[in-house]
Amino acid sequence: MRTRPGARAGQYAALLGYLVFLALPFLWLLSVAFKPARELGSLHPTWIPEHPTLGNFRQAFDEQPLLHAAFNSLLAAVSAAVIAVVLATPMAYVMARRPTRLARAASGWVVVSQAFPFVLVIIPLFLVLKNLRLIDSVPGLVMVYVVWALPFALWMLVGYVRAVPVELEEAAAIDGAGRLRTLVSVTAPLLAPGIVATGLFAFVTAWNEFFFALVLLKTPEKQTLPVVLTHFIGTEGVADLGPLAAAAFLATLPSLAVFAVVQRRITGGMLAGAVKS
Amino acid sequence: MSSATEKRRTARRAPGTGPPRGTAGHGAWFLVLPALIPVLALSVGPLLYGILLAFTDAQSGRTAPTRWIGVLNFSDLLHDTLFWESFRIGLVWAVGVTVPQFLLALGLALLLNEDLRLRWLARALAIIPWAMPEVVVGVMWRLVYNPDAGILNETLRDLGLGDGRDWLSGLTTALPAVIVVGVWAGMPQTTVALLAGLQNTPRELHEAAAVDGAGAWRRFRTVTWPALRPIALAITALNFIWNFNSFALVYVLTNGGPGGRTRLPMLFAYEEAFRYGQFGYAAAMGCVMVAVISVFLALFLVGRIRGGDDA
């Protein structure tokens, strides 16, 4: 379709505006992370650090148990992702292929559960986990994350199952393959990329999660990265800007990496679920 | 999901052969259990327990047994001006974030749907806010808003627009300042959803309309928008709910301050439950929030059913 030159120019101007709005805050975070304390104290901050340094990163590791926190985050996010996908895949399969009343009720619940104010769920969970002595432990947090990741995992997976042609399964059945055999050797391989994308998305949501971790984890050595990050901001709200920015930047890297790799699949899968389920 | 929608979809999938096919035959209910049991145990269960708690005087660290007190928490809540103030702030915040978020996302989605040169860069950048932990987004914008070392004030000074101020601690500026952050953080998801909706609208319709001499605005109104409406409605209702429930962003940016001007309902309930130990009272707050949200959830479900019909 042809577009008039004037309109084109307007479109580029608008796009430029969006690029600036989206990129500048992140670039500023990078700038602060690599600036020495002296430049941060200056009254006229600059975009590019004059004497870039890694000192903020070293200081961040000295001030807070970042390595511990990163390990806890990794443990929680990987376990939650793996368990959520393992639990969700069979159900997604049923929901996509044979929407029984139970599966449909579950699908309705998936939507409803997105709408809870978490505080209504966290208070009872806090009490129950406390009685089970699972407060202040990563396994307790993982249990919460799994359930929290299930709705979206289901949604994405249903879309991926629908994309596998039923005809392939039928052909295998006609060729004499049993139900299990068909699932394992025909459906599963085609579903694998979708399962991986779903798992990575669950990983990112758990890696980024803050509220449950804040409530459930009390000892500094047990806390995840987002919670530890808030310790850089003192009680008075005064922050040591350099180390804060350095730590914040590090905390973003894993999810950015995951998104960069599977962005297309994640958005595709989520939308397939959201639009069609 | 309406049964009419379901029937139609089934019919499309397997013309004239009855029920949906595939290897999930009878007895497939068994496959639902692994996901269903944890969900029942850790979300339906706690939800019901939470509603029960709202009718008790449950507190943390109390030795006396918890008692059933009926609707006392709710009648107290009715007179709690601080709660209703936070409720009002929550609504202002949710509307203030959701509406610009939608409009900006719609604009960006329309741009990304065109054949523009820097499209890939915009797509790549749109991932950043989405992938970032909310805590990091909060930290990042604190650095931008910082009264001395922040880039916002420096830019304003350079442009000759005032001497800079402490945006996040100003009584009048704090809420608008956090709203901007909320818009920034949530815009990408909305953009991607709308972009997918745009790509589902048939190109031929556009071209036919263009041949008929319809201008850009008319083509948008008569072709694009009708196709986009169901998904737009659904995403807006969901965004509103998510925004109303949000916590981490504002917790990091202002922790509800200054003077409670940005104290969203979730922050209020969190403090009530985990700082003052008033579990029953906080649970009652959660119930009130659920009641309000249900209205928007209904809107979303309506939008989704329509979306299903159009898909």
HADDOCK unambig.tbl for C-alpha pairs under 7 A between the chains (distance, minus, plus):
assign (segid A and resid 11 and name CA) (segid B and resid 111 and name CA) 6.74 0.50 0.50
assign (segid A and resid 15 and name CA) (segid B and resid 111 and name CA) 6.96 0.50 0.50
assign (segid A and resid 19 and name CA) (segid B and resid 122 and name CA) 6.01 0.50 0.50
assign (segid A and resid 22 and name CA) (segid B and resid 125 and name CA) 6.37 0.50 0.50
assign (segid A and resid 22 and name CA) (segid B and resid 126 and name CA) 6.72 0.50 0.50
assign (segid A and resid 23 and name CA) (segid B and resid 125 and name CA) 6.43 0.50 0.50
assign (segid A and resid 25 and name CA) (segid B and resid 140 and name CA) 6.62 0.50 0.50
assign (segid A and resid 25 and name CA) (segid B and resid 141 and name CA) 6.69 0.50 0.50
assign (segid A and resid 25 and name CA) (segid B and resid 144 and name CA) 6.53 0.50 0.50
assign (segid A and resid 28 and name CA) (segid B and resid 144 and name CA) 6.94 0.50 0.50
assign (segid A and resid 29 and name CA) (segid B and resid 140 and name CA) 5.62 0.50 0.50
assign (segid A and resid 40 and name CA) (segid B and resid 149 and name CA) 6.09 0.50 0.50
assign (segid A and resid 41 and name CA) (segid B and resid 149 and name CA) 6.71 0.50 0.50
assign (segid A and resid 43 and name CA) (segid B and resid 148 and name CA) 6.00 0.50 0.50
assign (segid A and resid 43 and name CA) (segid B and resid 149 and name CA) 6.42 0.50 0.50
assign (segid A and resid 44 and name CA) (segid B and resid 154 and name CA) 6.47 0.50 0.50
assign (segid A and resid 45 and name CA) (segid B and resid 149 and name CA) 5.86 0.50 0.50
assign (segid A and resid 45 and name CA) (segid B and resid 151 and name CA) 6.76 0.50 0.50
assign (segid A and resid 45 and name CA) (segid B and resid 154 and name CA) 6.83 0.50 0.50
assign (segid A and resid 87 and name CA) (segid B and resid 34 and name CA) 5.18 0.50 0.50
assign (segid A and resid 87 and name CA) (segid B and resid 35 and name CA) 4.90 0.50 0.50
assign (segid A and resid 88 and name CA) (segid B and resid 35 and name CA) 5.47 0.50 0.50
assign (segid A and resid 90 and name CA) (segid B and resid 31 and name CA) 5.13 0.50 0.50
assign (segid A and resid 90 and name CA) (segid B and resid 32 and name CA) 6.44 0.50 0.50
assign (segid A and resid 91 and name CA) (segid B and resid 31 and name CA) 5.52 0.50 0.50
assign (segid A and resid 91 and name CA) (segid B and resid 32 and name CA) 4.39 0.50 0.50
assign (segid A and resid 91 and name CA) (segid B and resid 35 and name CA) 6.56 0.50 0.50
assign (segid A and resid 94 and name CA) (segid B and resid 24 and name CA) 6.09 0.50 0.50
assign (segid A and resid 94 and name CA) (segid B and resid 28 and name CA) 6.50 0.50 0.50
assign (segid A and resid 94 and name CA) (segid B and resid 31 and name CA) 6.98 0.50 0.50
assign (segid A and resid 97 and name CA) (segid B and resid 20 and name CA) 6.49 0.50 0.50
assign (segid A and resid 97 and name CA) (segid B and resid 21 and name CA) 6.58 0.50 0.50
assign (segid A and resid 97 and name CA) (segid B and resid 22 and name CA) 5.96 0.50 0.50
assign (segid A and resid 97 and name CA) (segid B and resid 24 and name CA) 6.38 0.50 0.50
assign (segid A and resid 98 and name CA) (segid B and resid 20 and name CA) 6.11 0.50 0.50
assign (segid A and resid 98 and name CA) (segid B and resid 24 and name CA) 6.36 0.50 0.50
assign (segid A and resid 115 and name CA) (segid B and resid 241 and name CA) 6.18 0.50 0.50
assign (segid A and resid 115 and name CA) (segid B and resid 242 and name CA) 6.99 0.50 0.50
assign (segid A and resid 116 and name CA) (segid B and resid 290 and name CA) 6.52 0.50 0.50
assign (segid A and resid 117 and name CA) (segid B and resid 245 and name CA) 5.41 0.50 0.50
assign (segid A and resid 117 and name CA) (segid B and resid 286 and name CA) 6.34 0.50 0.50
assign (segid A and resid 117 and name CA) (segid B and resid 289 and name CA) 6.91 0.50 0.50
assign (segid A and resid 117 and name CA) (segid B and resid 290 and name CA) 6.77 0.50 0.50
assign (segid A and resid 119 and name CA) (segid B and resid 266 and name CA) 6.91 0.50 0.50
assign (segid A and resid 119 and name CA) (segid B and resid 269 and name CA) 6.88 0.50 0.50
assign (segid A and resid 119 and name CA) (segid B and resid 270 and name CA) 6.70 0.50 0.50
assign (segid A and resid 119 and name CA) (segid B and resid 286 and name CA) 6.22 0.50 0.50
assign (segid A and resid 120 and name CA) (segid B and resid 47 and name CA) 6.50 0.50 0.50
assign (segid A and resid 120 and name CA) (segid B and resid 50 and name CA) 5.57 0.50 0.50
assign (segid A and resid 120 and name CA) (segid B and resid 283 and name CA) 5.44 0.50 0.50
assign (segid A and resid 120 and name CA) (segid B and resid 286 and name CA) 4.87 0.50 0.50
assign (segid A and resid 121 and name CA) (segid B and resid 43 and name CA) 6.86 0.50 0.50
assign (segid A and resid 121 and name CA) (segid B and resid 46 and name CA) 5.43 0.50 0.50
assign (segid A and resid 121 and name CA) (segid B and resid 47 and name CA) 5.26 0.50 0.50
assign (segid A and resid 121 and name CA) (segid B and resid 50 and name CA) 6.22 0.50 0.50
assign (segid A and resid 123 and name CA) (segid B and resid 50 and name CA) 6.82 0.50 0.50
assign (segid A and resid 123 and name CA) (segid B and resid 279 and name CA) 6.61 0.50 0.50
assign (segid A and resid 124 and name CA) (segid B and resid 46 and name CA) 5.34 0.50 0.50
assign (segid A and resid 124 and name CA) (segid B and resid 49 and name CA) 6.17 0.50 0.50
assign (segid A and resid 124 and name CA) (segid B and resid 50 and name CA) 5.60 0.50 0.50
assign (segid A and resid 125 and name CA) (segid B and resid 46 and name CA) 6.04 0.50 0.50
assign (segid A and resid 147 and name CA) (segid B and resid 38 and name CA) 6.54 0.50 0.50
assign (segid A and resid 147 and name CA) (segid B and resid 39 and name CA) 5.63 0.50 0.50
assign (segid A and resid 147 and name CA) (segid B and resid 42 and name CA) 6.64 0.50 0.50
assign (segid A and resid 166 and name CA) (segid B and resid 21 and name CA) 6.94 0.50 0.50
assign (segid A and resid 166 and name CA) (segid B and resid 22 and name CA) 5.60 0.50 0.50
assign (segid A and resid 169 and name CA) (segid B and resid 22 and name CA) 6.24 0.50 0.50
assign (segid A and resid 169 and name CA) (segid B and resid 23 and name CA) 6.79 0.50 0.50
assign (segid A and resid 170 and name CA) (segid B and resid 22 and name CA) 6.67 0.50 0.50
assign (segid A and resid 179 and name CA) (segid B and resid 23 and name CA) 5.75 0.50 0.50
assign (segid A and resid 208 and name CA) (segid B and resid 133 and name CA) 4.27 0.50 0.50
assign (segid A and resid 208 and name CA) (segid B and resid 134 and name CA) 6.84 0.50 0.50
assign (segid A and resid 209 and name CA) (segid B and resid 133 and name CA) 6.98 0.50 0.50
assign (segid A and resid 210 and name CA) (segid B and resid 248 and name CA) 6.41 0.50 0.50
assign (segid A and resid 211 and name CA) (segid B and resid 248 and name CA) 6.54 0.50 0.50
assign (segid A and resid 226 and name CA) (segid B and resid 135 and name CA) 5.97 0.50 0.50
assign (segid A and resid 248 and name CA) (segid B and resid 136 and name CA) 5.39 0.50 0.50
assign (segid A and resid 252 and name CA) (segid B and resid 132 and name CA) 5.53 0.50 0.50
assign (segid A and resid 252 and name CA) (segid B and resid 133 and name CA) 6.59 0.50 0.50
assign (segid A and resid 255 and name CA) (segid B and resid 131 and name CA) 5.52 0.50 0.50
assign (segid A and resid 255 and name CA) (segid B and resid 132 and name CA) 6.79 0.50 0.50
assign (segid A and resid 256 and name CA) (segid B and resid 128 and name CA) 6.81 0.50 0.50
assign (segid A and resid 256 and name CA) (segid B and resid 131 and name CA) 5.53 0.50 0.50
assign (segid A and resid 259 and name CA) (segid B and resid 131 and name CA) 6.47 0.50 0.50
assign (segid A and resid 271 and name CA) (segid B and resid 193 and name CA) 6.64 0.50 0.50
assign (segid A and resid 275 and name CA) (segid B and resid 307 and name CA) 6.59 0.50 0.50
assign (segid A and resid 275 and name CA) (segid B and resid 308 and name CA) 6.90 0.50 0.50
assign (segid A and resid 276 and name CA) (segid B and resid 308 and name CA) 5.86 0.50 0.50
assign (segid A and resid 276 and name CA) (segid B and resid 311 and name CA) 6.58 0.50 0.50
